[in-house]
Amino acid sequence: MQSVDLGLLILRLVVGLTFAAHGAQKAFGWWNGPGLTGWRGAVTHMGFHPVELFVALSIGAELVGGSLLALGLFTPLAAMMLVAQTEVIITKAHLAKGFWNMNGGFEYPLVLGAGVIAITFIGTGSIALDSALGLSFSDSLRAGLLLIGLLGGLLAIAASRVTEAQTARA
């Protein structure tokens, strides 16, 4: 085992399990999280419709994507989900509050998202299920899935803005 593999394992575990823990807060109310009822309310407040679809997408991205990233399994797919979720988190919940986390800004989700992107381009290292299973992903596939994640996040944000505009006119 090389030190780069250990470093990538630590990065994957910290970033992946942090996302998964946030998903567990939303899904199960663990660690003082909102739980499903509270998260439905937050998703509704942010203007996402259909609410149940966006509740499932956001929780799934964090729980499944974070777990896959931590395991180093299907990493480009996990990155696609997490990049889309990060983009939505930054735009809908933190951007208006500025950069610094202490003010509710986007510093923290930006760092998590950057970690996901770095892992995607560097690779998972040898201490990962992708490596153990002999899975290899081309640079173009990794970049393509990241782009799909970015576009998916933009689409979700746009959908919420359409709903906000419709609500304002009603």
Secondary structure, 3 states (H helix, E strand, C coil): CCHHHHHHHHHHHHHHHHHHHHHHHHHHCHHHCCHHHHHHHHHHHCCCCCHHHHHHHHHHHHHHHHHHHHHCCCHHHHHHHHHHHHHHHHHHHHHHHCCCHHHCCCHHHHHHHHHHHHHHHHCCCCCCHHHHCCCCCCHHHHHHHHHHHHHHHHHHHHHHHHHHHHHHHC
